Amino acid sequence: MTLGLLLGVALGASVCLLVFALVPPRPALVTVVARWERQRAHHAQVPGQNVDAGTWPGRLGRWMVAQFAHHGITFARLRTDLELTEQTLEGHLMRKTAYGLLGLLLPTILSLVLLSAGVSLPLTVPAVGGLALGVLFFWVPDLSVVRAAQQRRHELRRALSCYLDLVAMSLAGGRGIPEALPMAARIGTGWAFDLLRSTIDRARLVGDTPWAALADLGERTGMQELQDLGGALTLVADDGAKVRQSLTARATSQRRRQLAEAEGAAAKADQSMEMAQVVLFVGFVLFLGFPAVVAVMGV
C-alpha cells in the first residue's frame, strides 16, 4: 500500500514536471524587465564573479537559474544573502542539488551495505528515508547561507557606524561629500571597509555617484541602512541639505541598536541557562525519587 502510494506520488510529480516543460507559463513583463536590469547592473559592477562559467557545473547552474527565472522564480531574498557572502546563485543551486542527491541516495547505499551483510530491510525504508534526507540535505545549504549572511550583516552594520563617524569627521575638516566618502573608506580595515571602498572606487570608474553606488549595494545585499544612507546623500547632492549632523545621528542610532541587540542576545542566553538549570533540577529529582517510587509500587 505504501509503495503504491509513493509510486503514485512520483508519477504525478513526473506528469506535472512534463506539463511544465512542454507548456511553460509566460512570465510577467515586470519580472522579465527586472531580471534583465538586475543582470545588466550585476555584470557591469561585478565583472568576473562567475569563475566557473566554462565548466559543466557552471553551465548546468546557469541553465537551472534560467529555467527558474523563466517560471518567475527569482530567489530575491536568497540573492541578497548570496551577494553578501560573495557566492553565486548558480553555484548555490548546484550545491543544493548535490546535497539533495546525496541525501536521496544515502539510505539506499546503507541498505545495500546491510543487505551484503545479511540484513534485509523493507523497500519502504530506503524510499521514505531517501525522500526525507533528500529534502533535509537540500535545505541545509540555505540554512548555512542565511546564518553567514546574518553574521556579515551584523559586522557590516558595526563597520558602517564607524564609517559614518569617519565621514562626519572628514566633513568637519572641510572636505566635501565626494572626497569624504572614499577617504573614510580607506581608513578602516576588514572586509566590510574593503566592500565599501571597492563599491565607491567602482562607481568612480563607471561614472556613477558614490551615494548611488552605496544605495545599490544596500539593495543588492538587503541592507536598509545603506539604502537610507544613499538616499540621504542624494538629498545632499541635489538639494544641498546639511548632512554632517545627520550622519552623526545615524551612527549614534546604529550603535544604540547594536547595544540593544547585544542586550537582547545576553537576556536570551540567560533565559536559556535558566531553562537548562530547571531541566537539570527536574532530572536530578526524578533520579533521586525513582528508586523510592519503584520500591513503593513493588510493595
PAMAR-241566 format. One line per 8 residues: number of its first residue (from 1); their letters; for each residue x, y, z of N, C-alpha, C. Coordinates in steps of 0.001 Angstrom, whole numbers, plus 500000, padded with zeros to 6 digits. Each point is the difference from the previous one (the first is absolute). Layout:
REM residues N
NUM> a> X Y Z X Y Z X Y Z; ...
//
This chain:
REM residues 299
1> mtlglllg> 500836 498797 500000 499164 501203 500000 500873 501256 500000; 500983 500010 500892 500883 501172 500087 500827 500150 498736; 500486 498858 499468 500783 500058 498770 499158 500505 498834; 498776 499557 499911 499118 500489 498941 499718 501490 500126; 499838 500467 501253 499771 501428 500225 501205 500826 499568; 501205 499527 500356 501213 500725 499604 500172 500011 498487; 499719 498877 499364 500105 499958 498541 498981 500924 499342; 498812 500091 500574 499003 500918 499467 500412 501455 500133
9> valgasvc> 500578 500326 501151 500484 501369 500202 501126 500323 499016; 500923 499056 499811 501098 500224 499057 499473 500153 498576; 498996 499185 499617 499422 500112 498664 499297 501344 499812; 499248 500429 501009 499337 501297 499904 500977 501149 499889; 501089 499953 500782 501015 501057 499911 500670 500001 498631; 500240 498824 499454 500613 499914 498669 499079 500588 498936; 498709 499707 500102 499048 500556 499035 499943 501527 500112; 500011 500517 501214 499989 501462 500188 501245 500646 499410
17> llvfalvp> 501162 499401 500240 501235 500535 499431 499974 499944 498476; 499445 498938 499443 499905 499893 498554 499083 501071 499422; 498894 500273 500689 499071 501040 499530 500678 501373 500059; 500727 500284 501100 500692 501275 500109 501095 500133 498949; 500647 498873 499652 501054 500061 498989 499445 500219 498604; 498848 499365 499688 499413 500137 498670 499228 501303 499832; 499293 500416 501032 499207 501230 499932 500431 500906 501158; 501143 500685 499877 500468 500860 501098 499122 501240 500119
25> prpalvtv> 499731 500438 501228 499207 501220 500162 500776 501228 499541; 499274 500969 499501 500629 501222 499511 500279 500935 501171; 501271 500386 500212 500300 500902 501129 499464 501393 499741; 499771 500733 501080 499506 501364 499882 501077 500916 499417; 499563 501056 499313 500938 500924 499379 500852 500708 501045; 499399 500294 501153 500759 500670 501062 501130 499113 500485; 499739 498699 500122 501036 499063 500444 501135 499909 498997; 499672 499965 498712 501036 499907 498962 500862 501251 499980
33> varwerqr> 499367 501171 500046 500763 501255 499973 500868 500138 501250; 499452 499647 501163 500786 500091 501236 501183 499042 499970; 499790 498788 499469 501101 499048 499902 501084 500502 499042; 499589 500574 498871 500983 500528 499039 500784 501157 500612; 499321 500888 500690 500678 501138 500605 500939 499552 501103; 499585 499025 500799 500850 499505 501072 501237 499304 499443; 499837 499208 498956 501149 499335 499402 500946 501004 499353; 499458 501036 499353 500851 501007 499384 500815 500748 501044
41> ahhaqvpg> 499338 500413 501089 500723 500706 501061 500998 499093 500693; 499636 498738 500175 500897 499063 500682 501256 499757 499179; 499856 499793 498695 501176 499758 499163 500832 501262 499828; 499369 501158 500063 500758 501245 499859 500795 500338 501239; 499502 499597 501178 500653 500390 501239 500862 498898 500579; 499687 498752 499717 500769 498894 500564 500500 499120 498859; 500950 500493 499199 500485 499184 498905 500875 498873 500517; 499892 498853 499315 500877 498883 500322 499607 499215 501224
49> qnvdagtw> 498759 500179 500506 499610 499253 501188 499654 498555 499654; 499484 499772 498789 499655 498640 499601 501264 499289 499552; 500762 499509 500954 501304 499438 499707 499891 498627 499350; 498870 499309 500208 499844 498659 499457 499074 499989 498799; 500032 501060 499202 499051 500112 498895 500283 498976 498904; 501255 499563 499830 500325 499091 498920 499872 498537 500353; 499858 499653 501265 499901 498604 500414 498555 499527 499914; 499848 498667 500015 498639 499463 499892 499144 500312 501218
57> pgrlgrwm> 500548 500086 501253 499121 500451 501088 499525 501433 499817; 500896 500865 499451 499578 501375 499768 498919 500096 498941; 500147 499221 498919 498972 500010 498949 498683 499429 500514; 500100 498923 500804 498777 499430 500563 499335 500952 500980; 500825 500705 500804 499435 500972 500928 499311 501151 499283; 500608 500495 498908 499363 501068 499233 498696 499521 499360; 499996 498730 499550 498764 499469 499419 498898 499918 501055; 500359 499588 501208 499000 499915 501062 499467 501378 500357
65> vaqfahhg> 500898 500988 500085 499556 501356 500312 499086 500534 498905; 500359 499729 498735 499165 500452 498893 498623 499340 500025; 499945 498717 500338 498718 499315 500060 499134 500542 501128; 500610 500222 501157 499229 500578 501109 499512 501407 499653; 500875 500801 499382 499596 501357 499624 498911 499989 498945; 500042 499014 499110 498969 499890 498969 498635 499729 500609; 499982 499341 501137 498741 499723 500699 499690 501053 501065; 500742 501092 500010 499710 501097 500926 500584 499861 501379
73> itfarlrt> 500899 499025 500213 500636 499799 501305 501370 500678 499961; 500158 501085 500745 501224 500806 499921 500901 499868 501215; 499551 499383 501091 500802 499838 501219 500525 501358 500488; 499092 500964 500175 500417 501351 500357 500705 500031 501353; 499402 499384 501005 500598 499996 501336 501309 499221 500018; 500022 498873 499312 501209 499189 499967 501121 500722 499263; 499667 500762 498974 501020 500750 499259 500696 501022 500893; 499253 500648 500882 500615 500984 500891 500971 499329 500965
81> dlelteqt> 499614 498839 500517 500899 499277 500903 501251 499515 499267; 499822 499501 498779 501153 499529 499233 500904 501153 499595; 499404 501142 499678 500809 501172 499646 500860 500438 501174; 499440 499918 501192 500746 500423 501174 501076 498996 500377; 499788 498730 499737 500998 498982 500313 500933 499710 498831; 499892 500783 498924 500881 499893 498833 499904 498621 499341; 498757 499536 499815 499732 498748 499305 499046 500272 498844; 500016 499115 499037 499119 500135 498853 498779 499104 500171
89> leghlmrk> 498907 500417 499366 498779 499197 500061 500180 498686 499264; 500768 499999 498914 500229 498763 499254 500730 498967 500859; 501080 500437 500658 500741 499086 500859 499178 499513 501179; 499155 500879 500535 499170 499594 501139 498965 498959 499580; 499395 500171 498837 499032 499010 499534 500671 498658 499716; 501211 500037 499450 500721 498746 499782 500336 499319 501326; 500352 500797 500994 500304 499441 501321 498742 499387 500621; 498870 500683 499867 498751 499447 500523 499638 498695 499292
97> taygllgl> 500202 499960 498690 499685 498789 499248 500888 498838 500431; 501291 500274 500181 500923 498945 500419 499634 499484 501396; 499692 500902 500917 499612 499579 501347 498702 499194 499962; 499028 500454 499178 498741 499274 499908 500172 498602 499438; 500827 499851 498956 500258 498673 499444 500716 499107 501013; 500923 500594 500773 500682 499218 501026 499021 499475 501044; 499101 500877 500468 498998 499545 500962 499029 498998 499416; 499694 500144 498693 499082 499060 499361 500611 498614 499841
105> llptilsl> 501305 499939 499723 500651 498718 499749 500598 499360 501250; 500170 500778 501071 500658 499466 501187 499255 498813 500623; 498679 500049 500206 499326 498812 500557 500095 498777 499092; 499978 500209 498689 500137 498864 499085 501374 499356 500121; 501024 500819 500109 501356 499466 500159 500130 499236 501313; 499446 500573 501077 500048 499298 501287 499204 498697 499947; 498882 500003 499299 499214 498762 499873 500774 498936 499238; 500724 500392 498951 500816 499037 499256 501131 499447 500855
113> vllsagvs> 500594 500877 500835 501056 499532 500897 499449 498990 500998; 498825 500298 500569 499388 499066 500942 499569 498715 499306; 499549 500117 498730 499592 498814 499265 501191 499088 499719; 501146 500612 499719 501205 499192 499801 500442 499319 501286; 499635 500595 501150 500332 499386 501284 498951 498992 500457; 498945 499809 499211 498984 499021 500343 498782 500560 500684; 499886 501326 500109 498850 500641 500643 499171 500655 498908; 498774 499569 499840 499115 500544 498974 498989 500942 500638
121> lpltvpav> 499799 501138 499360 499045 501000 500467 498840 500087 499022; 498823 500401 500467 498877 500199 499066 500320 501084 498972; 499341 499933 498866 500254 500959 498931 499559 501406 500374; 499031 500089 500900 499508 501330 500386 501008 500767 500841; 500899 499297 500688 500974 500689 500855 500958 500878 499187; 500698 499474 498979 500860 500889 499213 499217 501026 499185; 498763 499654 499582 499212 500946 499216 499600 501215 500844; 499368 499736 501153 499569 501105 500866 501210 500723 500598
129> gglalgvl> 501008 499226 500423 501195 500638 500552 500733 500832 498974; 500045 499526 498745 500654 500775 498952 499287 501313 499725; 498660 499951 499954 499243 501240 499785 500206 500981 501154; 499949 499498 501233 500163 500875 501157 501407 500602 500045; 501020 499163 499821 501368 500511 500020 500289 500893 498805; 499398 499694 498849 500193 500857 498835 499462 501399 500228; 498803 500090 500578 499427 501319 500312 500837 500721 501051; 500440 499280 501024 500792 500603 501065 501345 500495 499473
137> ffwvpdls> 500708 499158 499256 501299 500399 499467 499866 501109 498963; 498885 500008 499258 499767 501069 499029 499807 501341 500678; 499527 500000 501238 499732 501235 500740 501227 500467 500793; 500959 499125 500269 501154 500352 500825 500827 501149 499419; 500319 500043 498688 500772 501148 499482 499308 501333 500195; 498668 500044 499906 499283 501254 500249 500201 500464 501434; 499950 499067 500937 500183 500357 501405 501396 500556 500257; 501015 499401 499404 501369 500492 500195 500184 501376 499383
145> vvraaqqr> 499393 500232 498830 500114 501310 499351 499287 501066 500823; 498830 499681 500527 499254 500975 500804 500775 500370 501263; 500592 499017 500662 500773 500291 501207 501231 500831 499681; 500701 499665 498926 501185 500779 499622 499611 501425 499612; 498866 500164 499311 499551 501331 499610 499597 500832 501216; 499350 499386 500969 499642 500728 501222 501241 500478 500741; 501005 499143 500087 501238 500391 500659 500680 501142 499248; 500005 499928 498683 500638 501054 499211 499222 501308 500081
153> rhelrral> 498675 499932 500052 499212 501227 500147 500289 500651 501346; 500144 499192 501031 500339 500551 501308 501363 500695 499967; 500977 499365 499369 501329 500607 499911 499975 501246 499118; 499219 499966 498937 499926 501159 499111 499325 501178 500685; 499000 499744 500850 499365 501092 500743 500989 500642 500965; 500811 499185 500668 501008 500550 500902 501010 500840 499236; 500451 499504 498855 500958 500767 499205 499364 501265 499433; 498718 499931 499655 499330 501165 499434 499864 501121 501017
161> scyldlva> 499751 499665 501260 499930 501044 501026 501345 500708 500156; 501092 499232 499975 501330 500622 500042 500265 500820 498746; 499553 499486 498862 500211 500708 498732 499267 501336 499998; 498785 500035 500538 499256 501254 500051 500701 501028 500891; 500567 499537 501114 500764 500922 500849 501214 500548 499263; 500687 499160 499255 501171 500454 499243 499604 500997 498915; 498886 499741 499341 499524 500941 498982 499624 501334 500633; 499328 499935 501156 499626 501244 500688 501231 500789 500420
169> mslaggrg> 501041 499325 500472 501226 500701 500371 500693 500603 498784; 499954 499290 498868 500576 500552 498774 499231 501240 499541; 498686 499963 500132 499202 501172 499652 500292 501163 500934; 500200 499680 501284 500345 501073 500948 501359 500599 499694; 500883 499218 499377 501313 500517 499628 500004 500828 498745; 498865 500167 499343 499919 500868 498835 499903 499276 498676; 499979 498681 499990 499878 499260 498746 498533 499940 499573; 499796 499821 498709 498669 499814 499473 499603 498537 500016
177> ipealpma> 498748 499754 499670 499503 498632 499990 500771 499106 499022; 500262 500432 498750 500735 499108 499084 501395 499635 500485; 500655 500891 500783 501332 499693 500521 499940 499242 501315; 498983 500284 500821 499933 499395 501331 499636 498515 499932; 499148 499617 499061 499563 498597 499934 501150 499045 499689; 500782 500208 498926 501108 499048 499767 501119 500128 501026; 500235 501211 500532 501052 500171 500999 499692 499222 501272; 498754 500054 500453 499629 499268 501208 500035 498494 499767
185> arigtgwa> 499675 499548 498786 500020 498563 499718 501418 499446 499987; 500993 500840 499683 501385 499525 499965 500634 499931 501388; 499362 500591 500991 500589 500009 501344 499790 498666 500698; 498795 499463 499896 499668 498779 500723 500596 498765 499356; 499994 498918 500750 500491 498706 499527 498913 498953 500191; 500170 498879 499341 499023 498919 500088 499212 499873 498709; 499270 498894 499893 499273 499747 498758 498887 501010 499774; 499392 500519 501082 498909 500961 499836 500512 501310 499402
193> fdllrsti> 501113 500503 500509 500571 501224 499432 500535 499741 498593; 500502 498808 499752 500431 499660 498639 498807 500021 499042; 498851 499518 500457 498807 500015 499162 499555 501430 499710; 499987 500854 501020 499628 501396 499789 500986 500704 499072; 501284 499741 500212 501021 500651 499180 499917 499544 498542; 499828 498692 499777 499903 499505 498624 498729 500504 499321; 498913 500133 500747 498756 500508 499427 500156 501444 499549; 500628 500827 500832 500188 501410 499644 500998 500147 498854
201> drarlvgd> 501084 499236 500021 500984 500072 498916 499398 499536 498677; 499187 498940 500038 499365 499507 498777 499014 501015 499451; 499304 500697 500900 499071 501042 499548 500747 501130 499297; 501170 500344 500488 500785 501047 499349 500473 499558 498612; 500349 498725 499873 500494 499502 498713 498897 499916 498949; 498784 499642 500413 498899 499887 499039 499238 501298 499834; 500414 501061 500678 499349 501293 499854 498735 500167 500812; 499849 499238 501077 498815 500103 500855 500367 500773 501258
209> tpwaalad> 498985 500466 500718 500239 500737 501236 500203 499015 501156; 500791 500361 501009 500217 499083 501132 498726 499688 500764; 499111 500994 500165 498784 499744 500771 499045 499077 499238; 499989 500106 498683 499180 499057 499231 500572 498587 500076; 501333 499895 500006 500633 498682 500123 499725 499392 501370; 500030 500817 501058 499702 499489 501328 498543 499551 500113; 499091 500781 499397 498593 499599 500018 499782 498703 499228; 500695 499848 498864 499878 498760 499238 500597 498818 500764
217> lgertgmq> 501105 500236 500710 500573 498943 500835 499037 499587 501098; 499316 500962 500613 499016 499670 501016 498831 499217 499448; 499594 500309 498764 498905 499248 499390 500425 498589 499653; 501245 499823 499532 500456 498660 499611 500296 499113 501202; 500374 500601 501122 500336 499225 501185 498903 499998 501055; 498902 500698 499766 498920 500037 500977 500306 500840 501223; 500863 500993 499871 500370 500885 501107 499212 501293 499878; 498976 500156 500820 499181 501206 499955 500800 501232 500416
225> elqdlgga> 500987 499825 500866 500812 501132 500441 500768 500633 498846; 500528 499176 499104 500716 500532 498847 499051 500698 499033; 498803 499477 499838 499030 500670 499141 499600 501359 500568; 499799 500067 501318 499675 501282 500622 501166 500975 499890; 501222 499488 500148 501171 500861 499861 500113 500554 498585; 499776 499153 499007 500035 500474 498619 498934 501049 499725; 498785 499787 500553 498957 501000 499822 500331 501324 500676; 500578 499945 501201 500371 501231 500691 501097 500750 499245
233> ltlvaddg> 500985 499285 499499 501071 500660 499243 499502 500528 498662; 498992 499370 499424 499399 500522 498774 499326 501333 500258; 499327 500132 501150 499402 501285 500369 501064 501074 500161; 501157 499611 500537 501085 500971 500154 500481 500475 498640; 500157 499061 499063 500511 500372 498681 498981 500814 499208; 498693 499687 500170 498973 500676 499208 499522 501295 500640; 499779 499977 501303 499382 501147 500678 500957 500764 500890; 501209 499465 500207 500945 500691 500862 499653 499923 501470
241> akvrqslt> 499352 498947 500425 499611 499868 501405 501231 499767 500862; 499902 500370 501270 501088 499782 500938 500036 498526 500384; 501168 499405 499891 500073 498559 500159 500873 499573 501163; 500879 500864 500485 500927 499560 501044 499262 499622 501271; 499040 500815 500410 499220 499665 501185 499164 498740 499770; 499501 499848 498771 499197 498822 499704 500842 498730 500059; 501228 500052 499486 500866 498828 500044 500375 499642 501433; 500277 501015 500805 500328 499750 501404 498817 499368 500730
249> aratsqrr> 498789 500514 499713 498806 499439 500640 499762 498556 499535; 500253 499733 498711 499844 498635 499513 500982 499048 500679; 501252 500441 500136 500992 499154 500662 499612 499733 501447; 499498 501017 500680 499583 499825 501392 498821 499036 500115; 499024 500156 499108 498834 499107 500046 500386 498554 499678; 500945 499806 499096 500439 498643 499684 500734 499371 501175; 500815 500794 500695 500684 499449 501181 499000 499648 501090; 498971 500824 500175 498969 499668 500984 499253 498738 499604
257> rqlaeaeg> 499739 499836 498726 499332 498789 499538 500878 498781 500241; 501288 500112 499724 500911 498881 500248 500076 499677 501487; 499990 501036 500850 500014 499766 501434 498730 499296 500456; 498849 500425 499430 498737 499346 500354 499993 498543 499543; 500533 499733 498805 500074 498615 499516 500919 499153 500877; 501119 500599 500444 500911 499261 500879 499340 499704 501346; 499254 500972 500542 499302 499769 501264 498912 498939 499833; 499289 500028 498854 498988 498977 499752 500608 498606 499876
265> aaakadqs> 501149 499909 499318 500667 498700 499881 500477 499499 501361; 500502 500935 500839 500438 499596 501337 498820 499529 500851; 498863 500709 499895 498810 499572 500748 499497 498642 499523; 500062 499769 498691 499587 498708 499469 500914 498880 500485; 501303 500298 500067 500941 498997 500517 499743 499718 501477; 499664 501040 500767 499675 499790 501418 498760 499122 500166; 498981 500245 499167 498800 499168 500079 500299 498550 499628; 500876 499812 499016 500361 498634 499627 500725 499293 501141
273> memaqvvl> 500878 500726 500681 500699 499412 501141 499030 499666 501135; 499022 500877 500224 499016 499720 501045 499162 498767 499659; 499587 499873 498748 499238 498823 499597 500836 498727 500132; 501281 500096 499644 500865 498824 500149 500143 499607 501464; 500104 500982 500902 500093 499694 501422 498713 499359 500521; 498833 500477 499515 498731 499407 500415 499907 498544 499540; 500408 499747 498756 499957 498633 499473 500936 499093 500794; 501195 500498 500327 500927 499207 500809 499434 499713 501388
281> fvgfvlfl> 499336 500999 500586 499410 499805 501328 498892 498946 499948; 499144 500084 498971 498921 499011 499885 500575 498597 499782; 501030 499902 499156 500629 498705 499786 500646 499448 501259; 500619 500876 500792 500623 499561 501245 498955 499512 500989; 498853 500698 500103 498926 499564 500901 499437 498651 499558; 499800 499833 498693 499506 498715 499510 500996 498886 500269; 501285 500313 499858 501034 498994 500254 499988 499562 501466; 499793 500967 500912 499965 499653 501414 498707 499305 500393
289> gfpavvav> 498896 500407 499399 498697 499454 500410 499620 498697 499323; 500665 499663 498906 499612 498798 499259 500149 498716 500829; 501107 499797 500744 500076 498768 500815 498908 499905 501059; 499682 501146 500626 498935 499966 501005 498657 499655 499376; 499694 500572 498827 498739 499710 499337 499920 498534 499614; 501111 499450 499505 500013 498586 499618 499819 499096 501223; 500618 500377 501123 499846 499200 501219 498557 500033 500491; 499365 501198 499956 498627 500097 500474 499065 499205 499083
297> mgv> 500197 500146 498691 499150 499240 499074 500195 498512 500114; 501250 499602 500327 500260 498581 500180 499336 499451 501228; 499911 500801 501054 499332 499550 501223 498512 499870 499759
//
